[in-house]
């Protein structure tokens, strides 16, 4: 839930910041790209979480998020805004998806996708409950007070919860759910591939490329979908559409996790990416609110299910031994699209390129991702 307040919540600040400071869409999009620095820190985060465990990482990330939102509330120019976004990125590298995925893969051998879906459901819950509330507080009290209040809420609620986390079942004398007692994992041995072994195999590169292509529309629209809907209707309606995205994002994380444990995960991800690609085509062909609402449903479910199942698939393909390092290196390679897609989208809009052309290009990338996911082995 904490990461959603920055990863999705930052988009709600775009219009107030541009209105107050006169920034271009490209300038605000650069802040989002800096926020994705957490993907560049993937290998470091992977090493740290494998070494120190999730509990310390998540507590440190919570404190850093408080600092980041405090800096945002005091912003007086682009430099402070970019610093706040960079701090959010670093904070997310300490408690975001990679760390949560390592935690789930440490505790589960079977039913990983279901467990991962439940664990990351808070991201979507925050999106359809807290984000509309954030938009309301920005209108009532201003964006600065909202940012400061968000930081205070994060540290007061989040820090005690993070300190309750236990990084490995072995710390409590337990065995991961579904672990074979004959493997001896309870005694301290953790199975799986090393980083070098994983990188020598084709599955690592296919999965990484698939996540990169599927991330083109996700990373761009996390920044720009709210302003896009706001432009064709109103700020209130944009908040409602984002809430709709997150309702189906939540459904994708929960139902997608369950279904992902019942069928080959690569095939499931391929179907989700194909659906998102078709949704992008619809958005490309129509600029109306109805098309945006339909796309919000497809986009939300595809995004949520991919988050749950892709992390579980990584654990399924490579095991627990070096999960953090493997996921971290893969995440760095995905960074290219994470950083570039919001910037390219903003630059194209500033240049006058039509939304239809932009969305069509995103659709092609997403369909390529579907093909790559389908190449992954069945388990």
N, C-alpha and C positions, 0 to 999 in steps of 0.2 A: 504494500500500500504506500509505503514511503517513497519508493522510486517513482511511482505513478504521479505523485504530486509535482515532480520535476520533469520527468520524461514526457508526460502528457500535459501537465499543468503549465509548463513554460509557454505553450502556444496561446494560452488565454491572456498572457501579458503582451502579446504582439501588438494588438491594436492600441491599448493604452500607452505603451512605450513609443510607438510611432507617432501618436497624437501629441505627446508631450515633447518629444525630442526631434521629431521630423525625420526619423531614420527611414531608409528604404527597406523594402522587403528583403533584399539581399543582405543588408547589414544585420538585420535581426536573425536571418537564417544562419549567418556565420556563428552566432551565439549557440544555436542548436548544434551546429557541427562541432564546436568546441565541447559541448556537453557530451558528445559521443566519444570523448577522449577515454572513457572507461573501456572502450573496445581496444584502444591502443595499449592499455595497461593490462590486457588479458594475460599475457605470459607471466607478468609480475604477480598479478592477483592469483593466478593458478599456482605458482610456486608458494606464495604466502599461505593460501588456504590449505594446500597439501601439508605445509610445514606447521602452521599454528592452529589450524582449524577455523570453523565458521564463526564461532562465538566471538572471538577477539576482533575479527574482521568486521562483523556486523555492528558491534558496539562502536568501533572507531568510525564507521561510515555514518552512523546515526549522528554522532557529534559533529562530523564534518558537514552534514546536510544542514544542521542548525546554523553553522557559520556561513554556509553558502546563501541561505535565504536571508540572513541578516545583511550580508553584503548587497544582495539584490534590493532589499528595502531601502538601502542608502545610496543607490545608484544615482549618479548625476551626469553620466556620460557613457560612451561606448566602452571605455576601458574598464570601468567598474562592472558594467553588464557582462563583458566577456570574462572577467575574473570570476564573477558569480557562477556563470555557466561552466567554466572550467572546474571550479570547486565541486559543482554538482556532479560532473562527470567522474571526478576522482572518488567522490563519496559513493557513487553508484557502483564503482569497481570494487568497493569494499563490502557492499551488502546486496548487490544486484543479482541478476539471473545466474551468472557463473557460480557465485558462492552458494546460492540456493540450490542449484543443480548438483553441485558437489555434495552438499548436505543430504539431499534426497538419495543420490546414488550411493552414499555411504551407509544409509539406513535400509535401502531396499534393493533386493536382487530381482524379485518378482514384483509385478504390479507397479513398476516404476512410473509409467505414463500416468496412471491414475493418481499416484501420490504426488507427482510433479504438478498435475493439473490442479489438485487441491492446494498445494503450496503456493502456486503463483496466482490463485484466484483473487487474492487481495488486490493485485494490480488493477483488475477489471472492476472490482467492487469500489475501489477508490475512484475509478473513472466515472462511474454513473451515480455515485453518491457525493463524493467530496468535490469533484470538479465543477458540477453545477453550483454547489455551495460557494466554491471559490469565485466563480463568475459573479454571483450575487454579492459577495462581500467586496469585490472590487468595485461594483457599482455603488454600494452603500457607503463604504469607508475608504475607498481608494486602493490602488494597487500596492502602495508602499505598506500600508497597515496590513493588507492581506499577506504579503510576503513575510513580514515580521511575525505575524500570528501563526503562519504555517511553520516557520522554524521553531517557534516555542512549542507548538503542539507536537512536532516530531520528536524533540528531545524529551519532553515530559512523558509522553506515552510510549515512544519507541525504545528508549534506552533500557528501562526495566525489563521489557520483553526480550530484547536481544541478550541480556545477561542470563536469561533462563535457558538459552540454547545449549545443547550438548552435541558436539561435533561428530562423534563416532559412537556407535553402539558398544564397541569394546570398552569405552570409558566406564560403562555401567555394567560390565560383565555380560553383555548381551551379544547376539548374533544378528546380522542383517536379515530382514524378512525374506524368507525363501532361500537363504544360504544353505548349501549342502554341508551338514556337520562333518562329513568325511574329508572336506577340503581343508579343514583346520583354520578357517578364517577367524573363528572366535579366539584362537590362540595368537592372533596378530598378523598372520599372513594375509595379504590382500592380493587377489588375482587380477589379471588383465595385462594389457600391453603397455610397454614404455612409450614415451613420446616418439623416440626414433623409430620404433617398430610400427607405430601407427602411421607416421609420415611416409614410411616406405610402401604403404599399401594404398590401393586405388580408392578405397572407401573414404579415407580421410579427405581426399581432394574432391571427390564427387560431392560429399556432404557439405564441404566448405563452399564450393562453387554454387551449389543449390541454395544455401542460406544467403549467399551474396546476392544472387539474382532475385530471390524472393524478398530480400530486404530493400530493394530499390523503391518500391511503392510504400512499404511500411515506414521507412525512415523519413521519406519526404512528406508523407501525409500526417505523420505524428506532429509535424511542424505546421503544415500548410492547409490541412483539411478544415480546421476550425476557421481560419480567415477566409477560405474559399466559400464555405457555406454562409459565413457572415456577409460576404459580398453579394451573394445572390438572394439573401433574405434579411436576417437580422442577427444581432449578437445573442439574443435569447434563443432563437431557433438553432443557432450554431451550437450552443450549449446542450440543447436537447438532442441534436443529432449525434454529438460526441457521447452523450449518455447512452444513446441507442447503440453506438459502436461498442460501448463497454458492457452493455447487457449481453450482447451476443459474444463479446470477447470472453465474458465469464462462462457462458454456455459452452464455448469452444474449449476452454481450459478444463472444465469439469467433464462434459460429455466426450470431448475429444480424447481426454486421458483414458477414459474407460474403453472407448472404441479402439484406441491405439494399442491397448493391451490385448485386444481380441483379433487383430489382423496385422499383417506385415506393416510395420511403421513407415517404411519408405513409400509403399503404395498409398497409405492414408495421407501422407504429406503431399504426394503428387496430386491426389484428388482435391485437397484443400487449395493448393496453388493454382490448379486449373480453374477452380471456382472463383478465386480472387481475380485471375486474369480475365475471365468473362465479365466479372463485375466492373473491372476497369474499362472494358470495351463499352459497356452500357454507359458509364460515366463520360466516356469520350464522345459518345453519340448524342447525349442529352445533357443540357446544362440546368435542367429543372430541379426543384426541390425533391420531387418524387424519385428521380434517379439517384440523387444523393442519399435518400433514405434507404433505398434498396441496396445501394452499394455499401452503406454503413452496416447493414445486416451481414452481408457476405464478407466484407472486410473484417468485421469484428470476429466472426466465427473462425475464419481462416487464420487470422492472427493469433487468437487464443489457442486454438488446437495445435498450431505449429510450435508455439512456445512450450507447451506441455510435452508434445511427442518428440520434438527434435532433441531436447535435452535427454529424454529417456533413451532415444535411439543412440545417442553418443555413448551413454553408459553401456548399452547393449552391445555395441560394436567393439568398444575398446576396454570395458571393465573399469574397476575401481582404482587400480594401481597408480595410475598417473592421470586420473580424470581431469583434475584442475589444470595441469600443464597442457594436456591435449586440447581441452576446450578453450583454454586461453590463447594458444597459438592459432587455432581456427578462428577465434573471435577477432584477432588482429587482422587476418586476411579479409574478413567481412567488413572491416573498418573502411575499406575503400568506398563501398557503397554507402555506409553509414554516414560518412563525412560528405561525400560528393553529392548524394542525391538531394538533400535539402538545398544545398548551394546552387546546384544546376537548376532545380525547379524555380527558386527565387530569381535567379539571373534570367531565365527564359521568360518568366512573367514580366519582369522589369523591362525586357526587350520587346514585349508586345506579342510574344508567341501565344497562340490560342491554347486554352486549357484542353481542348479536344486533342490537339497534337501531342501535348505533354502526357495526357492520360493514355493515349494509344501507345506511346513509347514504353510507358510503365507496364502496360498489358503484355507487350512482347517479352519483356524481361521476366515477367512472372510466369508466362507459359514456358519459357526456357527452363526456369526453376522446376516446374512440374515434370518436365522430361528428365531432368537430372535426378530428382527424387525417385523416379520410377526405375532408375538404373541400380539403386542400392539393393543389396541382397535381402532375401526373405529369411526370417528367423522363425 
